[in-house]
Amino acid sequence: MFQHMTVFVDSLLAVFIVSCVSLVGAVSLVFKREHLKKTLFYMISFAAGSMIAAAFLDLLPEAVESAGVGILSWTIAGIAAFFVMEKFLHWYHCHKGHCKVHAFTTLNLVGDGVHNFIDGMIIAAAFTASQDLGIVATIAIIAHEVPQELGDFGVLLYGGLKAGKALLYNFVSALTAVAGALVVLMGLSDPAAFSPFLLSFGAGGFVYIACSDLIPEMHKHAEPKKSLLQLASFGAGIAVIIASAAVFGSA
């Protein structure tokens, strides 16, 4: 009984710490507004790179390893679902000619929520196996989350949200990790059987957001210097995900 309670407390504490990583975007608020605006395009590029890398080098390989290549149909379902959601959200926000907040900000929050839900499941499952494995899994996920959440904050700002709302919404989206952990801890689902579907679906959402919304935004600046800096930011997003996976292992 005591051991079960320890696992419960350790898991929830770990996922709450991981959720707080979403507030890393507050660091960017120390910069002047004009300087922040200049860096937004590069943050978008970084987010696109990290999303694509996380999808193809982290989420999808783990899903395929667990459930086989047939699980990729859920990636297609994720892409299709996010396309439909964007169409609806674009109509909802913009059908009267006023579109102050881009639809992809909501899509980003939904996709990040799915990803964080899975992270919560992984952390809880790891703590159920052993405390050491739980700590290692938490460190690995934090290493993945820091660059991703910084990029997500940039996406929300660029999409039209105020800084305070961007931080709040990003944090609420991150709290889905707590729900994911509770699913495992309360025994409502077998994580080994359930998570591949969410991993594949979430990867589809990441690919759609990066390729349909973020990369086209990168093309709005054609100046050679800015283009090179955007390419460097895009590559940095990929490199950080690869490096964190190499150092800490796949989350």
Order of alpha helices (4+ residues) and beta strands (2+ residues): alpha-alpha-alpha-alpha-alpha-alpha-alpha-alpha-alpha-alpha-alpha
